[in-house]
Amino acid sequence: MLSYISTLLIPDLNPIELVWGLMKTKVEKRKPSTIEELKEAITSAWDELPIKDIQEFINHLVNYLPLLVEYEGKYPKKTA
């Protein structure tokens, strides 16, 4: 049985959400304890993002786009 959820609720369809997830992991590893350390951690995480990873996030969409067309803009979600 399939039900439908809004594509807005699917981070996989928005590459920037995948980038934020990667950045969050990098920032958390630095364990900033002040606002300045947090700013530095965020800036470093952004500057260190490999273009290859960003390109892979964008290419990941190729797997989802045919489903969006097939299901007329709704993303199928399997239910029990």
LOMAR-82640 format. One record per atom (N, C-alpha, C): x, y, z; atom name; residue in one letter. Coordinates in nm, 2 decimals. Example, Ala and Ser with C-alpha at 12.3 -4.5 7.8 and 13.67 -1.06 7.14 Angstrom:
2
(atom (1.32 -0.57 0.78) N A)
(atom (1.23 -0.45 0.78) CA A)
(atom (1.32 -0.33 0.78) C A)
(atom (1.28 -0.22 0.71) N S)
(atom (1.37 -0.11 0.71) CA S)
(atom (1.29 0.00 0.79) C S)
***
This chain:
80
(atom (0.08 -0.12 0.00) N M)
(atom (0.00 0.00 0.00) CA M)
(atom (0.09 0.12 0.00) C M)
(atom (0.05 0.22 -0.08) N L)
(atom (0.13 0.34 -0.09) CA L)
(atom (0.04 0.46 -0.03) C L)
(atom (0.11 0.55 0.04) N S)
(atom (0.04 0.67 0.08) CA S)
(atom (0.14 0.78 0.02) C S)
(atom (0.09 0.90 0.03) N Y)
(atom (0.17 1.01 -0.03) CA Y)
(atom (0.20 1.11 0.08) C Y)
(atom (0.33 1.17 0.06) N I)
(atom (0.37 1.27 0.15) CA I)
(atom (0.42 1.39 0.06) C I)
(atom (0.42 1.51 0.11) N S)
(atom (0.47 1.62 0.03) CA S)
(atom (0.62 1.61 0.01) C S)
(atom (0.66 1.64 -0.11) N T)
(atom (0.80 1.64 -0.15) CA T)
(atom (0.88 1.75 -0.06) C T)
(atom (0.81 1.85 -0.01) N L)
(atom (0.87 1.94 0.08) CA L)
(atom (0.92 1.88 0.21) C L)
(atom (0.87 1.77 0.24) N L)
(atom (0.91 1.70 0.37) CA L)
(atom (1.02 1.60 0.35) C L)
(atom (1.07 1.59 0.23) N I)
(atom (1.17 1.49 0.20) CA I)
(atom (1.31 1.56 0.17) C I)
(atom (1.39 1.55 0.27) N P)
(atom (1.53 1.62 0.26) CA P)
(atom (1.61 1.57 0.14) C P)
(atom (1.59 1.45 0.10) N D)
(atom (1.66 1.39 -0.01) CA D)
(atom (1.63 1.47 -0.14) C D)
(atom (1.52 1.54 -0.15) N L)
(atom (1.49 1.61 -0.27) CA L)
(atom (1.54 1.76 -0.26) C L)
(atom (1.61 1.79 -0.16) N N)
(atom (1.67 1.92 -0.15) CA N)
(atom (1.81 1.91 -0.11) C N)
(atom (1.90 1.92 -0.21) N P)
(atom (2.05 1.90 -0.18) CA P)
(atom (2.10 1.98 -0.07) C P)
(atom (2.05 2.10 -0.05) N I)
(atom (2.11 2.18 0.06) CA I)
(atom (2.08 2.12 0.19) C I)
(atom (1.97 2.05 0.21) N E)
(atom (1.95 1.98 0.34) CA E)
(atom (2.05 1.87 0.36) C E)
(atom (2.10 1.81 0.26) N L)
(atom (2.21 1.71 0.27) CA L)
(atom (2.34 1.78 0.31) C L)
(atom (2.36 1.89 0.25) N V)
(atom (2.48 1.97 0.29) CA V)
(atom (2.48 2.01 0.43) C V)
(atom (2.36 2.06 0.48) N W)
(atom (2.35 2.11 0.62) CA W)
(atom (2.37 1.99 0.71) C W)
(atom (2.33 1.87 0.68) N G)
(atom (2.35 1.75 0.76) CA G)
(atom (2.50 1.72 0.77) C G)
(atom (2.57 1.73 0.66) N L)
(atom (2.71 1.71 0.66) CA L)
(atom (2.78 1.82 0.75) C L)
(atom (2.74 1.94 0.73) N M)
(atom (2.80 2.05 0.81) CA M)
(atom (2.78 2.03 0.96) C M)
(atom (2.66 1.99 0.99) N K)
(atom (2.62 1.97 1.13) CA K)
(atom (2.71 1.87 1.20) C K)
(atom (2.74 1.76 1.13) N T)
(atom (2.83 1.66 1.18) CA T)
(atom (2.97 1.72 1.20) C T)
(atom (3.02 1.79 1.10) N K)
(atom (3.15 1.85 1.12) CA K)
(atom (3.16 1.95 1.23) C K)
(atom (3.06 2.03 1.25) N V)
(atom (3.05 2.13 1.35) CA V)
(atom (3.05 2.07 1.49) C V)
(atom (2.96 1.96 1.50) N E)
(atom (2.95 1.89 1.63) CA E)
(atom (3.08 1.83 1.67) C E)
(atom (3.16 1.78 1.58) N K)
(atom (3.28 1.72 1.61) CA K)
(atom (3.38 1.81 1.68) C K)
(atom (3.37 1.94 1.64) N R)
(atom (3.46 2.04 1.70) CA R)
(atom (3.41 2.09 1.84) C R)
(atom (3.29 2.06 1.88) N K)
(atom (3.24 2.09 2.01) CA K)
(atom (3.26 2.23 2.05) C K)
(atom (3.21 2.33 1.97) N P)
(atom (3.23 2.47 2.01) CA P)
(atom (3.16 2.50 2.14) C P)
(atom (3.22 2.58 2.22) N S)
(atom (3.16 2.62 2.35) CA S)
(atom (3.13 2.77 2.36) C S)
(atom (3.17 2.84 2.26) N T)
(atom (3.14 2.99 2.26) CA T)
(atom (3.08 3.02 2.12) C T)
(atom (3.02 3.14 2.11) N I)
(atom (2.96 3.18 1.99) CA I)
(atom (3.07 3.20 1.88) C I)
(atom (3.19 3.25 1.92) N E)
(atom (3.30 3.27 1.83) CA E)
(atom (3.35 3.13 1.78) C E)
(atom (3.36 3.03 1.87) N E)
(atom (3.40 2.90 1.83) CA E)
(atom (3.30 2.84 1.73) C E)
(atom (3.17 2.86 1.76) N L)
(atom (3.06 2.81 1.67) CA L)
(atom (3.07 2.88 1.53) C L)
(atom (3.09 3.01 1.53) N K)
(atom (3.11 3.08 1.40) CA K)
(atom (3.23 3.02 1.32) C K)
(atom (3.34 3.00 1.39) N E)
(atom (3.46 2.94 1.33) CA E)
(atom (3.43 2.80 1.28) C E)
(atom (3.36 2.72 1.36) N A)
(atom (3.33 2.58 1.32) CA A)
(atom (3.24 2.58 1.20) C A)
(atom (3.15 2.67 1.19) N I)
(atom (3.05 2.67 1.08) CA I)
(atom (3.13 2.72 0.95) C I)
(atom (3.21 2.82 0.97) N T)
(atom (3.29 2.87 0.85) CA T)
(atom (3.38 2.77 0.80) C T)
(atom (3.45 2.70 0.89) N S)
(atom (3.55 2.59 0.85) CA S)
(atom (3.47 2.48 0.78) C S)
(atom (3.36 2.44 0.84) N A)
(atom (3.28 2.33 0.78) CA A)
(atom (3.24 2.36 0.64) C A)
(atom (3.20 2.48 0.62) N W)
(atom (3.15 2.53 0.49) CA W)
(atom (3.27 2.53 0.39) C W)
(atom (3.38 2.59 0.44) N D)
(atom (3.50 2.60 0.35) CA D)
(atom (3.56 2.46 0.31) C D)
(atom (3.54 2.36 0.40) N E)
(atom (3.60 2.23 0.38) CA E)
(atom (3.51 2.14 0.31) C E)
(atom (3.39 2.18 0.27) N L)
(atom (3.30 2.09 0.20) CA L)
(atom (3.36 2.06 0.06) C L)
(atom (3.38 1.93 0.03) N P)
(atom (3.43 1.90 -0.10) CA P)
(atom (3.33 1.92 -0.21) C P)
(atom (3.37 1.98 -0.32) N I)
(atom (3.27 1.99 -0.43) CA I)
(atom (3.22 1.86 -0.47) C I)
(atom (3.30 1.76 -0.46) N K)
(atom (3.26 1.62 -0.50) CA K)
(atom (3.14 1.58 -0.42) C K)
(atom (3.13 1.60 -0.29) N D)
(atom (3.02 1.57 -0.21) CA D)
(atom (2.89 1.64 -0.25) C D)
(atom (2.91 1.77 -0.28) N I)
(atom (2.79 1.85 -0.32) CA I)
(atom (2.74 1.80 -0.45) C I)
(atom (2.83 1.77 -0.54) N Q)
(atom (2.79 1.72 -0.67) CA Q)
(atom (2.71 1.58 -0.66) C Q)
(atom (2.76 1.50 -0.57) N E)
(atom (2.69 1.37 -0.54) CA E)
(atom (2.55 1.39 -0.48) C E)
(atom (2.54 1.49 -0.40) N F)
(atom (2.40 1.52 -0.34) CA F)
(atom (2.31 1.57 -0.46) C F)
(atom (2.36 1.65 -0.55) N I)
(atom (2.28 1.69 -0.66) CA I)
(atom (2.24 1.57 -0.75) C I)
(atom (2.34 1.49 -0.78) N N)
(atom (2.32 1.37 -0.86) CA N)
(atom (2.22 1.27 -0.80) C N)
(atom (2.22 1.27 -0.67) N H)
(atom (2.13 1.18 -0.60) CA H)
(atom (1.98 1.21 -0.64) C H)
(atom (1.95 1.33 -0.68) N L)
(atom (1.81 1.36 -0.72) CA L)
(atom (1.77 1.28 -0.84) C L)
(atom (1.86 1.24 -0.92) N V)
(atom (1.83 1.17 -1.04) CA V)
(atom (1.75 1.04 -1.00) C V)
(atom (1.77 0.98 -0.89) N N)
(atom (1.70 0.86 -0.85) CA N)
(atom (1.56 0.89 -0.81) C N)
(atom (1.53 1.02 -0.77) N Y)
(atom (1.40 1.05 -0.72) CA Y)
(atom (1.31 1.12 -0.83) C Y)
(atom (1.37 1.19 -0.92) N L)
(atom (1.29 1.26 -1.02) CA L)
(atom (1.19 1.17 -1.10) C L)
(atom (1.23 1.05 -1.15) N P)
(atom (1.14 0.97 -1.22) CA P)
(atom (1.02 0.93 -1.14) C P)
(atom (1.04 0.91 -1.01) N L)
(atom (0.92 0.88 -0.92) CA L)
(atom (0.83 1.00 -0.91) C L)
(atom (0.88 1.12 -0.90) N L)
(atom (0.80 1.24 -0.89) CA L)
(atom (0.71 1.25 -1.01) C L)
(atom (0.77 1.22 -1.13) N V)
(atom (0.69 1.23 -1.25) CA V)
(atom (0.58 1.13 -1.25) C V)
(atom (0.62 1.00 -1.22) N E)
(atom (0.53 0.89 -1.22) CA E)
(atom (0.41 0.91 -1.12) C E)
(atom (0.44 0.97 -1.01) N Y)
(atom (0.34 0.99 -0.91) CA Y)
(atom (0.28 1.13 -0.90) C Y)
(atom (0.30 1.20 -1.02) N E)
(atom (0.24 1.33 -1.04) CA E)
(atom (0.28 1.43 -0.92) C E)
(atom (0.41 1.44 -0.89) N G)
(atom (0.45 1.53 -0.79) CA G)
(atom (0.45 1.49 -0.65) C G)
(atom (0.39 1.37 -0.63) N K)
(atom (0.38 1.32 -0.49) CA K)
(atom (0.49 1.21 -0.48) C K)
(atom (0.55 1.20 -0.36) N Y)
(atom (0.65 1.10 -0.34) CA Y)
(atom (0.59 0.98 -0.27) C Y)
(atom (0.60 0.86 -0.33) N P)
(atom (0.54 0.74 -0.27) CA P)
(atom (0.62 0.70 -0.14) C P)
(atom (0.54 0.67 -0.04) N K)
(atom (0.60 0.62 0.09) CA K)
(atom (0.53 0.49 0.12) C K)
(atom (0.61 0.39 0.14) N K)
(atom (0.56 0.26 0.17) CA K)
(atom (0.51 0.26 0.32) C K)
(atom (0.39 0.20 0.33) N T)
(atom (0.33 0.19 0.47) CA T)
(atom (0.31 0.04 0.50) C T)
(atom (0.30 0.01 0.62) N A)
(atom (0.28 -0.13 0.66) CA A)
(atom (0.15 -0.18 0.63) C A)
***
